[in-house]
Amino acid sequence: MGQEKELNDKKIPIAMEELKQLLEMVNSISYGSITLLIQDRRVIQIEKNEKVRLK
């Protein structure tokens, strides 16, 4: 995925586009989980597991 960016002299391991995608995923689910897979201090994969609640 993305390249490291500098933010207040700290490197963050996620690109702005990936961060936007992550926020969209968070806003799109009511129940579930989002998992970030990290390798060498970088985000390499984002997984979304959504739960559907039946009444």
N, C-alpha and C positions, 0 to 999 in steps of 0.2 A: 504494500500500500504506500503511503506517503513518505515524505522526507521530514527529517526533524526540523522544527522551526524554533527560533529563539523567542522567548517571552520573558521579559524582565531578567535577562542574563541566565535563564534556565532553559534547557532544551526540552521540548515536549515531543514525544514520539508519535504524534498523530498530526496529519495534515488538516488544514481547515475544512476541505471538502469532506474528509472522513468524519470530522467532528460534526459537521452539519448533518451528514447521513445518520450518525449515531443519535443526534437529537430528534430527527424525524422518526426514527424507530421508537424512541422512548415515548414520543407524543402519539404514536399510532396504536399502542397496545394498552388495554385496561388491566389485564392479568398476564403475567408471564415473566420472562427473564431475558436479559441481553448479556452475552458473554463476549469479552474481548480476549483474543488469543495473542499472547505476547511472545516474541522471539528476539533475542539480542536487544532488549529494551525498546522494541518497536511493535506497534500493533500490526499484526499480519492478517487478522481475520476478525470479523464481527458476526456473531450468531444471534438470531432472535428466535425464541421459543414462546409462542403465544398460547395461552390457555383459554378455552371457551367454557364459560360457566353456564350450565343448564339449570333452569329453574324448575 
